[in-house]
Amino acid sequence: NASFNTQHFFTQGGVFEVCLIAYNNQPQCADTVCKTIFIDHNEEISLLIPNVFTPNGDNENDNFVIQLIGAELLESLEVKVFNRWGQEVSSSRFDVQSLVSEIPASSGMTELVVWNGTTTTGKKASEGTYFYVISYTTKAGETVVEKGTVSLLM
């Protein structure tokens, strides 16, 4: 536009080409400069990850649930859980965009049930410490991996 203090807010991360065209009162006397910029919205993505859950059927804290802020900035998210021997006991892949459409716009928080305490064979997992690997890809194309532990108590 023709204003002196033009601003633009990028709602999504990514790589963009931004151009500035400066001219005096005569459009034929113009100068243009373009620059490719990278907008990173990762600072707005936050995972709240509990360190314990109790799948004992009392309807309190029965699942390993991750709270996600900034889901609209993600393309994909995957969570894998491993026992102390490194064997995978759970794997969850989320279609983040369908989750975003299901949550109220005002809440900004998405809850992801990533593990119910059973193994891939359907058996109850033993009490103990498990390791998780969370991998997500932003709309800007960056892949982020977070690792940690969660305790399963009965």
Helices and strands as residue ranges (DSSP letters): E 14-23, E 30-39, G 42-44, E 46-48, E 52-53, E 64-69, G 71-73, E 74-82, E 88-94, H 96-102, E 109-115, E 128-138, E 143-152
